[in-house]
Amino acid sequence: MILPESEERRALRAAVRTLGEKYGPDYYLGRARSGEKTTELWQAVGALGYLGVHLPVEYGGGGGGIGDLAAVCEELAVAGCPLLLTVVSPAIAGTVISRFGTDEQRQRWLPGLASGELTFAFAITEPDAGSNAHRLTTTGTRDGDQWVLSGQKTFISGVDEADAVLVVGRIRDDDTGRLKPALFVVPTDATGFSATLIETDMVAPAKQFALFFDGVRLSGDALVGSPDAGLIQLFAGLNPERIMAAAFATGTARHALNKAADYARARQVWDVPIGAHQAIAHPLAATHIDVELARLMTHRAAELYDAGDDTGAGEAANMAKYAAAEAAIAAVDHAMQTHGGNGFTTAYGLAAMLVSVRLSRTAPVSREMVLNFVAQHSLGLPRSY
Ligand SMILES: Cc1cc2nc3c(=O)[nH]c(=O)nc-3n(C[C@H](O)[C@H](O)[C@H](O)COP(=O)(O)OP(=O)(O)OC[C@H]3O[C@@H](n4cnc5c(N)ncnc54)[C@H](O)[C@@H]3O)c2cc1C
C-alpha cells in the first residue's frame, strides 16, 4: 500500500470491500438497468456504521474523519458498487449539520444520516446559474417564525430516495439588505415542493431531478445553524463533496484497472497473453501511477480537512478531484481498449462505466472551474471570469 494509512483505516477498507464484493458489479448494474435502487446495499453499509464513520460518536457516528468516509466510498466503487449518494448524504449533509447545526438539528438529523435510515440530497445547481454560484436565485423569506422558500434547482441526484434536500438558497441580510447564502433542510414531502426526472443515458441507480420550490413553508429551524454562517457552511460542505468525488473516481478507476489486468493476463490471441504486449501494459501501468497520485492528493485533502484547515483543504480537494477524474476517465478508456470488442458488451459493463466515469469531469465541479481556481489561487493569475 502506498497510502500512509493507519491499521484501522486499512481494516475499514478491507471490511467495506468485502461487503461491496458480496453485491458486486452484476448486482449494481443489474439494478441500474432495471430502474431499481440499491437500497439493501445502502442499508447494509449504514447498519454496519460505515455511513456515519466520520460523524461524532454522541450522534451515532464512528468519530472518525472525512478520510474514513472517503475510504468507504472508494472501496465500494472498487467492488463495482459506486454509491453516488455517499458523496451527498453523509458527506455534505452530515458534515454541514455536524459542524454548523444547532444541537437540536444535530440530534434530529445526524443519527439517521449515520445509520443510513435518513437520506439527504444536496441542491446547489440552478438552471440559470450553473457553475456560477453567485447567480443563485432560490430565496428564503422570513414570515413570522417560518421561512418561505421559492426557486428551482436542476440535476439534483437521488431526490426520489431522499427524505430531505439540503438546499443552498439565499436570504436577505438584515444589516446590508443584500442577499447572502443560507442552507435549508427541505423535507421531500413538503407542500409546494416538487421534482421531475431528468432523463440521462447514465447507467446508475441514482437519478437526477429538476426541483421546484413554490412558496415552500418551512419551520424556523429549517435554516441550518446561524443565518450569518451560510458561506462558511457552503465551503465546509463543498470540500468533503470534492474529496468524496475524488474517492468515487479513484475507486471506479481501480475497479476498471483490476478488470483490465485480469483480462490482459487471461486473453491470448498470439503466443502470449495480450498483457505481455507493451501497447496494452503501458497505458494500464501509467494510469495506475496517475490513480495512485490522485489517491495521495485525496488523502492529503482529507487530512487537511480533518485538521480544520478549510482553505488548505479547498486547494487540495480541488486538485484531488481534478486528478482523480482525469485518471479515472483514462482508466476506464484503457480498460475498454484492453477488452477489444468485449469492452462494448453489456456483460463486461465497461461501456456503461465510460459514461458514468465521464461525470467526474463535469460534477460536482467542472474541470474548467477547478483550473480557474488553481490558476487564480495557487498560481496568483488574474481571475478569468
Ligand atoms: C449526473 C449528474 C449529477 C449531478 N448531481 C448534482 C447534485 O446532486 N446536486 C447539485 O447541486 N448538482 C448536481 N449536478 C450538477 C453539476 O454539478 C453541474 O452540472 C456542474 O457543476 C456544471 O454546471 P452546469 O451543468 O450548469 O454547466 P455550466 O455552468 O453551464 O458550464 C458548461 C460548461 O462551461 C464551462 N464553464 C462555465 N463557466 C466557465 C468559466 N468561467 N471558465 C471556464 N469554463 C467555464 C464549464 O466548465 C462547462 O464545461 C449533477 C450533474 C450531473 C450531470
PDBQT file of the ligand as one rigid body, heavy atoms in Angstrom, charges set to zero:
ROOT
HETATM    1  C1  LIG A 401     -25.337  13.154 -13.330  1.00  0.00    +0.000 C 
HETATM    2  C2  LIG A 401     -25.271  14.478 -12.628  1.00  0.00    +0.000 A 
HETATM    3  C3  LIG A 401     -25.479  14.542 -11.259  1.00  0.00    +0.000 A 
HETATM    4  C4  LIG A 401     -25.473  15.773 -10.599  1.00  0.00    +0.000 A 
HETATM    5  N1  LIG A 401     -25.809  15.832  -9.268  1.00  0.00    +0.000 NA
HETATM    6  C5  LIG A 401     -25.937  17.050  -8.671  1.00  0.00    +0.000 A 
HETATM    7  C6  LIG A 401     -26.431  17.158  -7.323  1.00  0.00    +0.000 A 
HETATM    8  O1  LIG A 401     -26.722  16.148  -6.668  1.00  0.00    +0.000 OA
HETATM    9  N2  LIG A 401     -26.548  18.397  -6.772  1.00  0.00    +0.000 N 
HETATM   10  C7  LIG A 401     -26.249  19.533  -7.464  1.00  0.00    +0.000 A 
HETATM   11  O2  LIG A 401     -26.404  20.609  -6.912  1.00  0.00    +0.000 OA
HETATM   12  N3  LIG A 401     -25.785  19.466  -8.750  1.00  0.00    +0.000 NA
HETATM   13  C8  LIG A 401     -25.640  18.266  -9.370  1.00  0.00    +0.000 A 
HETATM   14  N4  LIG A 401     -25.197  18.180 -10.672  1.00  0.00    +0.000 N 
HETATM   15  C9  LIG A 401     -24.918  19.408 -11.400  1.00  0.00    +0.000 C 
HETATM   16  C10 LIG A 401     -23.426  19.612 -11.693  1.00  0.00    +0.000 C 
HETATM   17  O3  LIG A 401     -22.743  19.928 -10.503  1.00  0.00    +0.000 OA
HETATM   18  C11 LIG A 401     -23.328  20.686 -12.776  1.00  0.00    +0.000 C 
HETATM   19  O4  LIG A 401     -23.829  20.122 -13.977  1.00  0.00    +0.000 OA
HETATM   20  C12 LIG A 401     -21.931  21.198 -12.956  1.00  0.00    +0.000 C 
HETATM   21  O5  LIG A 401     -21.484  21.898 -11.820  1.00  0.00    +0.000 OA
HETATM   22  C13 LIG A 401     -21.819  22.128 -14.184  1.00  0.00    +0.000 C 
HETATM   23  O6  LIG A 401     -22.837  23.103 -14.170  1.00  0.00    +0.000 OA
HETATM   24  P1  LIG A 401     -23.742  23.306 -15.479  1.00  0.00    +0.000 P 
HETATM   25  O7  LIG A 401     -24.256  21.970 -15.897  1.00  0.00    +0.000 OA
HETATM   26  O8  LIG A 401     -24.742  24.361 -15.224  1.00  0.00    +0.000 OA
HETATM   27  O9  LIG A 401     -22.739  23.782 -16.591  1.00  0.00    +0.000 OA
HETATM   28  P2  LIG A 401     -22.380  25.289 -16.986  1.00  0.00    +0.000 P 
HETATM   29  O10 LIG A 401     -22.092  26.094 -15.767  1.00  0.00    +0.000 OA
HETATM   30  O11 LIG A 401     -23.414  25.772 -17.925  1.00  0.00    +0.000 OA
HETATM   31  O12 LIG A 401     -20.999  25.061 -17.755  1.00  0.00    +0.000 OA
HETATM   32  C14 LIG A 401     -20.965  24.492 -19.076  1.00  0.00    +0.000 C 
HETATM   33  C15 LIG A 401     -19.507  24.376 -19.483  1.00  0.00    +0.000 C 
HETATM   34  O13 LIG A 401     -18.888  25.679 -19.472  1.00  0.00    +0.000 OA
HETATM   35  C16 LIG A 401     -17.752  25.659 -18.618  1.00  0.00    +0.000 C 
HETATM   36  N5  LIG A 401     -17.640  26.940 -17.918  1.00  0.00    +0.000 N 
HETATM   37  C17 LIG A 401     -18.614  27.618 -17.244  1.00  0.00    +0.000 A 
HETATM   38  N6  LIG A 401     -18.116  28.734 -16.707  1.00  0.00    +0.000 NA
HETATM   39  C18 LIG A 401     -16.793  28.777 -17.023  1.00  0.00    +0.000 A 
HETATM   40  C19 LIG A 401     -15.719  29.663 -16.741  1.00  0.00    +0.000 A 
HETATM   41  N7  LIG A 401     -15.881  30.773 -16.006  1.00  0.00    +0.000 N 
HETATM   42  N8  LIG A 401     -14.482  29.361 -17.235  1.00  0.00    +0.000 NA
HETATM   43  C20 LIG A 401     -14.283  28.247 -17.984  1.00  0.00    +0.000 A 
HETATM   44  N9  LIG A 401     -15.273  27.376 -18.291  1.00  0.00    +0.000 NA
HETATM   45  C21 LIG A 401     -16.494  27.616 -17.807  1.00  0.00    +0.000 A 
HETATM   46  C22 LIG A 401     -17.993  24.523 -17.629  1.00  0.00    +0.000 C 
HETATM   47  O14 LIG A 401     -16.784  24.038 -17.090  1.00  0.00    +0.000 OA
HETATM   48  C23 LIG A 401     -18.682  23.502 -18.517  1.00  0.00    +0.000 C 
HETATM   49  O15 LIG A 401     -17.735  22.758 -19.229  1.00  0.00    +0.000 OA
HETATM   50  C24 LIG A 401     -25.164  16.952 -11.324  1.00  0.00    +0.000 A 
HETATM   51  C25 LIG A 401     -24.909  16.874 -12.703  1.00  0.00    +0.000 A 
HETATM   52  C26 LIG A 401     -24.968  15.676 -13.354  1.00  0.00    +0.000 A 
HETATM   53  C27 LIG A 401     -24.730  15.639 -14.852  1.00  0.00    +0.000 C 
ENDROOT
TORSDOF 0
